[in-house]
């Protein structure tokens, strides 16, 4: 049918090889309105070859629908959604065609792209270099232009404002000296994408402001019902073949039959560990080298400060060369490897964590169990699988831990993975407080080694030191089922009062047993042997015992354990002058018997053994 043009104006002048275009404008050509003006010199042939030079050559195009215009021109865009919406292009060209200096502004999809620099369109590999600036009010919408269906959890700070040095050719695209804001993050660094091979390669060296990963999880509104299961936090991404390989300026071999894929960034919770698939196959779509620095990386309630990451990606294998940061004031250092597979992806890591502040860590989980304490932790693990449940049940490796300076607060409660330790230490402190009145003031230490086989951690010789004594423990932690079962004994410390309270042949150890859910454990101290074997109260310690019984707070403890009157004061002595003839008229309840210090302490120990 031919190409229709409406309202064309043409005003020009040619003189001695100099062409002056005053006005070349048209109302509508393929739905585009435009105007071109400027000067073109050097058209006179020199040695048979003209050498034109553009001077202030201005281009101004606009259209209501780029897609409609491309369709009329018979051009199929490599990215279909990129052709939607209105477009406006302004450009100024100067210089020779093979070394053009230019300034261009492209407005589309409610965004604005500015580029000022040089172009070499007639080289073997055409290229463009210059200073760029990208502004867009909604990055998620911009990504959808490239067939990437991504919408973050939060709709705030979606604005993009980036600038940097651009170098683009048929082989690569690079941005250096990047500055600006992306998704609310301040961003600096360099980014390069190579597309001269079947597998694109990305090289990134970036520094950002604090990152809250919770804000970057895809919105639940993008859930997909796929393979009969609802997947939350899924995103749809176009195959790289449609983005990179089909572009007319790319030298990359064309890959056919590539389809869009759904990537499960996270899953819908169901039970302790989810069986929803974790798809990391996208790691096999490109290679890369990555470096990232941020003052804080936050995920849920965990904050990793001064975070640095160095990683390589090649042939579907991501190698974390180094990841470091401060986790609740503790120094974390980690490296590892992730390998994609059609069946089960594989993960391995080794790490060290030194002197993590335990109260800070637990308070982040709304647990105020501890007053003080630090944790040292090392581990070397590997696992495989396609879901969180798989990864936990196939976890293997070994490690060590050391708790130091642990002081339990009065707010000890169940609800965290640390509950088994905190409740045990709290029970020991209560026992020590009843015996010596100090409340177990000494800080505790706990350290040992463990091995993990198919998600079950086994420890044989855990050493515990507390204010009441020292001991050992052994047991297992079943991570797939979130349960533990551990037993141990505590050797009582050799302080004077404790020695005096025990018979020479009496018990010297306290057995204990911890079982149940990791965050809801049952902790039992076996103190029954103390009351069964008897307790000696030497006369020399009578005054000391009286002092203990008079201490503030002991009365309330006695009221809890003793099944008799709470009064522990000495009863009045009856009068020696009694009338034998006087008898009670009615039967009266016998007054409470006088309690000796020995009886009080025996009842206390019986109460502890319940």
C-alpha positions in Angstrom: 0.0 0.0 0.0 3.0 2.3 0.3 4.0 4.7 3.1 1.8 7.8 3.5 3.2 11.2 4.5 1.2 14.3 5.5 2.1 18.0 5.3 5.7 17.8 4.3 7.8 21.1 4.3 11.2 21.2 2.7 13.4 24.4 2.7 17.1 24.0 1.8 20.1 25.6 0.0 23.1 24.1 -1.7 26.2 26.2 -2.6 29.7 25.0 -3.3 29.3 21.7 -1.5 27.6 23.3 1.5 24.1 22.1 2.2 21.9 24.2 4.4 18.6 22.6 5.5 16.5 25.3 7.0 13.4 23.1 7.5 12.4 19.6 6.7 9.3 18.7 8.6 6.3 16.4 8.2 3.0 16.1 10.1 2.8 12.3 10.0 5.0 9.6 8.5 4.1 6.2 9.9 2.5 8.0 12.9 5.6 10.0 13.6 5.8 13.8 13.5 9.3 15.2 12.9 11.5 18.1 12.0 15.2 18.2 10.8 17.4 21.2 10.3 21.1 22.0 10.1 24.1 22.4 7.9 26.1 19.8 5.9 29.5 20.9 4.5 32.2 19.1 2.6 29.9 17.6 0.0 32.2 18.7 -2.8 34.3 15.6 -3.8 38.0 15.7 -3.0 40.0 13.1 -4.9 36.6 11.6 -5.9 35.5 11.0 -2.3 33.2 13.5 -0.5 34.0 14.1 3.2 30.8 15.7 4.7 30.7 17.4 8.1 27.6 18.0 10.1 27.2 21.3 11.8 24.4 21.9 14.3 22.3 19.2 12.7 19.0 19.0 14.8 16.5 16.1 14.8 13.2 16.3 16.6 10.8 13.3 16.3 7.7 12.4 18.3 4.9 9.8 18.1 2.0 8.6 20.0 2.7 4.9 19.5 6.2 3.6 18.7 4.7 0.1 18.2 2.3 1.3 15.6 5.1 3.2 13.8 7.4 0.2 13.7 4.6 -2.0 12.4 4.0 0.4 9.5 7.7 0.5 8.7 7.8 -3.3 8.8 10.2 -3.5 11.8 9.7 -6.2 14.4 11.2 -5.0 17.7 13.4 -7.5 19.6 11.5 -6.7 22.8 7.8 -6.4 22.1 6.7 -4.4 25.1 9.5 -1.9 24.4 7.4 -0.6 21.4 4.4 0.5 23.5 3.6 4.0 24.5 4.5 7.5 23.2 8.0 8.4 22.3 10.0 11.6 21.7 13.6 12.0 20.4 15.7 15.1 20.3 19.3 15.1 19.0 22.0 17.5 17.9 24.8 16.1 15.6 28.2 17.6 14.8 31.2 16.3 13.0 32.0 13.7 10.4 29.6 10.7 10.1 32.2 8.2 11.2 33.1 10.3 14.3 30.0 12.0 15.3 29.6 14.2 18.3 26.1 14.2 19.6 23.7 15.2 22.3 20.4 13.2 22.5 17.4 13.0 24.7 14.9 10.1 24.5 11.6 10.2 26.3 9.4 7.1 26.5 7.5 5.0 29.1 7.3 8.1 31.3 11.1 8.0 31.6 13.9 10.2 30.3 17.3 9.1 28.9 20.0 11.7 28.1 23.3 10.9 26.4 26.0 13.2 25.3 29.1 11.9 23.6 30.6 10.3 20.5 29.4 7.7 18.0 31.2 5.6 15.4 28.4 4.1 13.4 30.4 2.9 10.5 33.2 1.0 12.2 33.4 -2.8 12.0 31.8 -2.8 15.5 29.6 0.3 15.8 30.0 2.0 19.2 28.7 4.8 21.3 30.5 6.5 24.2 29.4 9.4 26.4 27.9 10.7 29.6 24.4 9.3 30.3 21.6 10.1 32.7 18.5 7.9 33.2 15.4 9.2 35.1 12.3 7.1 35.5 9.5 7.4 38.1 8.9 3.6 38.4 11.7 1.0 38.0 9.3 -1.9 38.2 7.3 -0.5 35.2 10.6 0.0 33.3 11.6 -3.6 33.9 8.3 -4.8 32.7 9.1 -3.0 29.4 11.9 -5.6 29.1 9.5 -8.5 29.9 10.7 -8.7 33.5 7.6 -9.0 35.7 9.0 -7.7 38.9 7.2 -5.6 41.5 8.9 -5.2 45.0 7.1 -5.7 48.3 7.1 -1.9 48.9 6.0 0.5 46.3 8.0 3.3 47.8 11.3 4.6 46.4 10.7 3.1 43.0 12.2 6.1 41.3 15.4 5.8 39.2 17.9 8.5 38.9 21.3 7.3 37.6 24.2 8.9 35.7 27.5 7.6 34.5 29.9 7.0 31.6 28.3 4.8 28.9 30.2 2.6 26.4 28.0 0.5 24.1 28.7 -1.6 21.1 27.5 -4.8 19.4 29.7 -6.7 21.9 29.3 -5.0 25.2 27.5 -2.4 27.3 29.3 -0.8 30.2 28.5 1.9 32.7 31.3 3.4 34.7 31.4 6.0 37.5 27.8 5.3 38.2 26.1 7.6 40.8 22.5 8.1 41.7 19.5 6.4 43.3 17.9 3.0 42.4 15.0 1.7 44.4 15.8 4.1 47.2 19.4 3.1 47.3 22.3 5.4 46.8 24.5 3.7 44.2 28.1 4.1 43.1 30.4 1.9 41.0 30.8 0.2 37.6 28.8 -2.2 35.5 29.6 -4.0 32.3 27.6 -6.5 30.2 29.4 -8.5 27.5 27.1 -10.1 24.8 29.7 -11.3 22.3 29.4 -15.0 23.4 26.5 -17.4 23.7 26.4 -16.8 27.5 26.2 -13.1 28.5 28.7 -11.9 31.1 28.2 -9.3 33.8 30.9 -7.6 35.7 29.7 -5.4 38.6 31.6 -3.5 41.2 29.0 -1.5 43.3 28.8 0.3 46.6 25.3 1.2 48.0 23.6 2.7 51.0 22.0 0.4 53.5 20.0 -2.4 51.9 16.8 -3.8 53.3 16.2 -7.1 51.4 12.7 -7.3 52.7 11.8 -4.4 50.4 13.2 -6.1 47.4 11.2 -9.4 47.7 8.7 -9.5 44.8 5.2 -8.6 45.8 2.8 -11.3 46.7 0.4 -9.9 44.2 2.6 -11.6 41.6 1.9 -15.1 42.8 1.5 -17.6 40.1 -0.7 -20.8 40.1 1.7 -23.1 38.4 1.9 -26.9 38.3 -1.1 -27.0 40.6 0.6 -25.2 43.5 0.4 -21.5 44.4 3.9 -20.0 44.5 4.3 -16.8 46.4 7.0 -14.3 45.5 7.4 -15.7 42.0 8.5 -13.5 39.1 8.4 -14.1 35.3 11.5 -13.3 33.3 11.9 -13.4 29.6 14.5 -15.8 28.1 17.9 -14.1 27.5 17.6 -15.2 23.9 14.8 -12.7 23.4 16.7 -9.9 25.1 20.2 -10.3 23.9 20.4 -12.7 20.9 17.8 -11.3 18.6 19.0 -7.7 18.6 20.1 -6.6 15.2 23.3 -5.1 16.5 24.5 -8.2 18.4 27.1 -10.6 17.0 25.8 -13.4 19.3 24.7 -16.7 17.9 20.9 -16.9 17.7 19.3 -19.4 20.2 15.9 -20.7 19.3 13.1 -22.2 21.2 13.8 -20.2 24.3 10.7 -19.7 26.4 9.8 -17.4 29.3 10.5 -18.9 32.7 9.0 -18.4 36.2 11.6 -18.0 38.9 10.6 -18.8 42.5 12.4 -16.1 44.5 10.7 -17.4 47.7 7.9 -19.7 48.7 4.6 -19.9 50.4 5.1 -21.1 54.0 3.6 -24.5 54.9 4.9 -26.2 58.1 8.4 -25.8 59.6 10.3 -26.3 56.3 8.7 -25.6 52.9 8.7 -28.1 50.1 8.1 -25.4 47.4 10.8 -25.4 44.8 13.7 -23.0 44.8 14.7 -22.3 41.2 18.2 -20.9 40.8 18.5 -22.1 37.2 18.8 -18.5 36.1 22.4 -18.6 37.3 23.2 -20.8 34.3 22.0 -18.0 31.9 25.0 -15.8 32.3 28.5 -15.5 33.8 29.9 -12.8 35.9 32.2 -11.2 38.5 30.6 -9.3 41.4 31.7 -7.0 44.1 29.3 -5.3 46.5 29.8 -3.1 49.6 27.1 -1.7 51.8 27.1 -0.3 55.3 24.2 -2.6 56.3 22.4 -5.6 54.8 19.1 -6.3 56.5 16.9 -9.3 56.1 13.9 -9.7 58.4 15.3 -8.9 61.9 19.0 -9.7 61.1 21.3 -6.8 60.4 24.7 -7.5 58.8 26.8 -4.3 59.1 29.8 -3.3 56.9 29.0 -6.0 54.5 31.4 -6.9 51.6 30.9 -9.5 48.9 33.2 -10.9 46.3 31.9 -13.6 43.9 32.4 -15.2 40.5 29.8 -16.9 38.4 30.7 -19.3 35.5 28.9 -22.1 33.8 26.1 -22.1 36.4 28.5 -22.3 39.4 28.5 -19.3 41.8 31.7 -19.1 43.9 31.6 -16.7 46.8 35.2 -15.9 47.3 34.6 -13.8 50.4 31.7 -12.4 52.3 32.4 -10.4 55.5 30.5 -8.2 57.9 29.6 -7.5 61.5 26.6 -9.6 62.8 25.4 -8.2 66.1 28.9 -6.9 66.8 30.5 -10.2 65.9 32.9 -10.6 63.0 31.5 -12.8 60.2 33.6 -14.3 57.4 32.2 -16.7 54.9 33.0 -18.3 51.5 31.1 -20.9 49.6 29.9 -22.3 46.3 26.5 -22.8 44.7 26.1 -25.1 41.7 22.9 -25.3 39.6 21.6 -28.6 38.4 18.5 -29.9 36.6 17.8 -32.2 39.6 19.4 -31.0 42.8 21.3 -27.8 43.1 24.3 -28.1 45.5 25.5 -25.7 48.2 28.6 -25.6 50.3 30.0 -23.1 52.7 32.5 -22.5 55.5 32.4 -19.6 57.9 33.6 -18.2 61.2 31.7 -15.9 63.5 33.7 -14.3 66.4 32.3 -12.7 69.5 28.7 -12.1 68.4 26.8 -10.2 71.1 24.1 -12.7 72.2 21.8 -10.3 74.0 21.6 -8.1 70.9 21.0 -11.1 68.7 18.2 -12.4 70.9 16.6 -9.0 71.4 16.3 -8.7 67.6 14.0 -11.8 68.0 12.2 -10.2 70.9 13.9 -12.4 73.4 15.3 -10.7 76.5 16.8 -13.9 78.0 20.4 -12.7 78.4 22.1 -9.9 80.2 25.5 -10.7 78.6 27.3 -13.3 76.6 29.2 -13.8 73.3 29.2 -16.6 70.7 32.0 -17.9 68.6 30.9 -20.3 65.9 32.6 -22.1 63.0 31.2 -24.4 60.4 31.9 -26.3 57.2 28.7 -27.5 55.5 27.4 -28.9 52.3 23.9 -29.8 51.1 21.7 -30.3 48.0 18.1 -30.1 47.0 15.4 -28.1 45.3 13.5 -26.8 48.4 14.2 -25.6 51.9 13.0 -29.0 53.3 15.5 -30.8 51.0 18.4 -28.5 52.0 17.8 -29.0 55.7 17.4 -32.8 55.4 20.5 -33.2 53.3 22.7 -30.9 55.4 26.1 -32.4 56.3 29.3 -31.0 57.9 30.9 -30.2 61.1 31.6 -27.2 63.3 32.3 -25.8 66.8 30.8 -23.3 69.1 31.7 -21.4 72.3 29.4 -19.4 74.5 31.3 -17.1 76.9 30.3 -14.8 79.7 26.6 -15.9 79.6 24.5 -14.2 82.3 20.8 -15.1 82.4 18.2 -12.4 83.1 15.0 -12.9 85.1 13.1 -12.8 81.8 14.1 -16.3 80.7 11.4 -17.9 78.6 10.8 -20.3 75.8 10.4 -19.2 72.2 13.9 -19.2 70.6 16.5 -21.7 69.4 18.6 -20.6 72.4 15.9 -21.6 74.9 17.4 -25.0 75.8 20.6 -23.4 77.0 19.0 -20.4 78.7 16.5 -22.4 80.6 19.2 -24.9 81.8 21.4 -22.1 83.0 18.5 -20.4 84.7 17.5 -23.6 86.5 21.1 -24.0 87.7 21.1 -20.4 88.9 17.9 -20.9 90.9 19.4 -24.0 92.5 22.6 -22.2 93.4 20.6 -19.2 94.7 18.6 -21.5 97.1 21.9 -23.1 98.4 24.2 -20.1 98.8 21.9 -17.1 98.5 23.9 -15.6 95.6 21.5 -16.6 92.8 24.2 -18.1 90.6 26.0 -14.9 90.0 28.9 -16.3 88.1 28.7 -16.1 84.3 28.6 -19.4 82.4 30.7 -20.9 79.6 29.6 -23.6 77.1 31.7 -25.0 74.3 32.1 -28.0 72.1 32.3 -29.7 68.7 29.5 -31.2 66.6 28.9 -33.1 63.4 25.9 -32.9 61.1 24.7 -35.9 59.1 21.5 -35.5 57.0 20.3 -32.6 59.0 20.9 -34.2 62.4 23.6 -32.6 64.6 25.4 -34.9 67.0 27.6 -33.7 69.9 29.4 -36.0 72.4 31.4 -33.8 74.7 29.9 -30.4 75.3 31.7 -28.7 78.3 29.6 -26.5 80.6 31.0 -24.2 83.4 28.6 -22.2 85.6 28.5 -20.7 89.1 27.4 -23.9 90.6 29.8 -26.2 88.9 31.1 -27.7 85.7 30.0 -30.7 83.6 29.5 -32.3 80.2 26.6 -33.1 77.9 25.9 -35.1 74.8 22.9 -35.5 72.5 21.4 -34.7 69.1 19.6 -31.9 67.4 17.1 -33.0 64.7 16.8 -29.9 62.4 14.3 -31.4 60.0 11.9 -32.0 62.8 13.1 -29.1 64.9 13.7 -31.2 68.0 16.6 -32.0 70.4 17.4 -34.6 73.0 20.4 -34.1 75.3 21.6 -35.4 78.6 24.4 -34.4 80.9 25.8 -34.1 84.4 27.0 -31.2 86.4 29.8 -31.6 89.0 29.0 -29.4 91.9 31.7 -26.8 92.8 33.8 -27.3 95.9 32.7 -24.2 97.9 32.5 -24.4 101.7 28.7 -24.2 102.1 28.0 -26.8 99.4 30.5 -29.2 101.0 28.9 -28.7 104.4 25.3 -29.3 103.1 26.1 -32.7 101.5 26.9 -35.8 103.5 30.3 -37.3 102.8 28.6 -40.1 100.9 26.0 -37.9 99.3 25.6 -36.8 95.7 28.3 -34.8 94.0 26.6 -34.4 90.6 23.3 -33.2 89.2 22.0 -35.0 86.1 20.0 -33.0 83.6 17.9 -33.8 80.6 16.8 -31.5 77.8 14.2 -32.7 75.2 11.4 -31.4 72.9 11.2 -28.7 70.4 14.2 -26.4 69.9 12.3 -23.3 70.8 10.0 -25.0 73.4 12.3 -27.4 75.3 11.7 -29.4 78.4 14.6 -28.9 80.9 14.8 -31.2 84.0 17.4 -31.1 86.8 17.4 -34.3 88.9 18.0 -33.1 92.5 15.9 -35.9 94.1 19.0 -37.6 95.5 19.8 -34.7 97.7 16.6 -35.1 99.8 16.8 -38.9 99.8 20.4 -39.2 101.0 20.0 -36.6 103.7 21.7 -33.3 104.4 24.0 -32.5 107.3 23.8 -29.2 109.0 27.0 -28.8 111.1 26.6 -26.7 114.2 29.2 -24.3 113.1 27.0 -23.3 110.2 23.9 -22.6 112.2 24.4 -18.9 112.2 25.2 -18.8 108.5 22.1 -20.8 107.7 20.0 -18.4 109.8 21.5 -15.5 107.8 20.6 -17.2 104.6 17.0 -17.8 105.8 16.7 -14.1 106.7 17.9 -12.8 103.3 15.5 -10.9 101.2 13.5 -13.0 98.8 14.2 -16.4 100.6 10.8 -16.2 102.3 8.9 -16.1 99.0 10.9 -19.1 97.8 10.0 -21.1 101.0 6.3 -20.2 100.5 6.4 -21.7 97.1 8.0 -25.0 98.1 6.8 -25.7 101.7 3.4 -27.3 102.1 3.1 -25.8 105.6 2.6 -22.4 107.1 4.8 -19.8 105.4 5.9 -18.4 108.7 9.5 -19.2 109.4 10.0 -17.1 112.5 10.6 -18.9 115.8 7.3 -19.6 117.6 6.8 -18.2 121.2 7.8 -20.6 123.9 4.8 -21.8 125.8 4.4 -20.9 129.5 5.9 -23.4 132.0 2.9 -23.0 134.2 0.1 -25.0 132.7 -3.1 -26.0 134.4 -3.5 -29.8 133.9 -7.3 -29.5 134.6 -7.8 -27.2 131.6 -8.8 -29.2 128.5 -10.1 -27.9 125.2 -13.8 -28.2 124.8 -13.7 -28.8 121.1 -11.2 -30.5 118.9 -8.8 -27.9 117.6 -6.4 -28.1 114.6 -2.9 -28.9 115.7 -0.6 -25.8 115.4 2.0 -26.0 112.7 5.1 -27.8 113.9 8.3 -25.9 114.5 10.5 -26.1 111.4 14.2 -26.5 111.8 16.7 -25.1 109.2 17.5 -28.7 108.2 13.8 -29.3 107.4 13.5 -26.1 105.5 16.4 -26.9 103.2 15.2 -30.5 102.7 11.8 -29.2 101.6 13.5 -26.7 99.3 15.5 -29.5 97.6 12.4 -31.7 97.3 10.6 -28.8 95.6 13.5 -28.4 93.1 13.4 -32.0 92.2 9.7 -31.9 91.2 
